[in-house]
Amino acid sequence: MSKGITPWEFEVEQVDYARIIEEFGLQPMTSELVKRMTNPHRLFKRNLIFAHRDFDVILQAQEKGQEFVVLTGMMPSGRFHFGHKLIAELMAWYQQQGIMLYIPISDIEAHVIRGIDVDSCREIIINEYILNYIALGVDLANTSRCCLYSQWKNDLVRNLSFKAASKVTFSQMHAVYGFSNSDNMGKIFFPLIDAADILHPQLPERGGVKPVLVPVGIDQDPHLRLTRDIAPRLALMKPSSIYTKMMSSLQGPGTKMSSSKPESAIFLTDTVEAAEQKLKDSFTGGRETIQEQKRLGGQPDRCVIYEFLTFHFEDQLLKDTYEKCTSGALMCGECKLIVSERIVRFLLEIQKKREEARSILPRIFENQLI
């Protein structure tokens, strides 16, 4: 377990992705792999998906027209921010290609590890996650295109978690997660439920053994390592995974956006005024003086405003901003105003779609296990 990077924390002074690839035993996402994809998502094209485990298995299945599924979890622990948006958009992109999605709601984890009561979990998952996923283009109501479920209500997952538990010793769990004597048993057992989530699309009731792709942040990799160890012991395929880079906190590099730190993130439910103020207060890669900025240019590679553009917005705006910033033609205040206007436009559009998505909720409640 890398210090400062666990499923429950991400606190590092500087993110060194080359070191992470080596330390975690990942495979780098190469341009050769990306070239094999038809019209790759911007996260692939911009090298924001930096590493993988067995992604070539997924590409081979896609090239041969064979079935595979994509799985990611919803963690109802707080508000939905731009960091969460990345995975939702990637899921929508895969679904638009005809790929079946599996989306477990991690309400057991939210309850037993984070102490959130069941009713609050449900409210968060509906208002922060389900509505935003729909607004971002994911069809959650159609069970032939998406399997959305609460961990509390899925008997297949519950039963598989106990089978998985029988294949792992505590020493193996400790080696992966670094549990301490003060950790409660819910925290210790939950990773086996997470492993069951990842493996259950391969059960006979779900159509049998098949490749499963799991897009995650690097902090979730321990769950993938555990699941890949368990899978062969249950006569199932090891899941593949891809890893997105972490969006920095608005306060600067070293910490990620967090639902528990409102000042660190822009939420999709933020008011226009709140979003504008957060951007105004955010960390930039500007020089110490305007004169120095004009002479030397800005430093977009260490600026969270430019990072926002890199992760989320169109190529031309990204290109223009980089050129003007590095040439010294663009000052940080002006840049913040341009990006603020773009983000506000997006927020107004997505909040309108969120309200329209409420009409779909009854179909989701009727069709899915939530």
Secondary structure, DSSP 8 states (H G I E B T S, - for coil): --TTEETTEEB-SS--HHHHHHHHT-EE--HHHHHTSSS--HHHHTT-EEEEESHHHHHHHHHTT---EEE--B--SS--BHHHHHHHHHHHHHHHTT-EEEEEE-HHHHHHTT---HHHHHHHIIIIIIHHHHHTT---S-TTTEEEEEGGG-HHHHHHHHHHHTT--HHHHHHHH---TTS-HHHHHHHHHHHHHHHGGGSGGGTSS--EEEEEEGGGHHHHHHHHHHGGGGT----EEEEE---EETTEEEEE--TT-GGG--BTT--HHHHHHHHHTS-----SSHHHHHHH---GGG-HHHHHHHHHS-HHHHHHHHHHHHHT-S-HHHHHHHHHHHHHHHHHHHHHHHHHHGGGHHHHHHHSB-
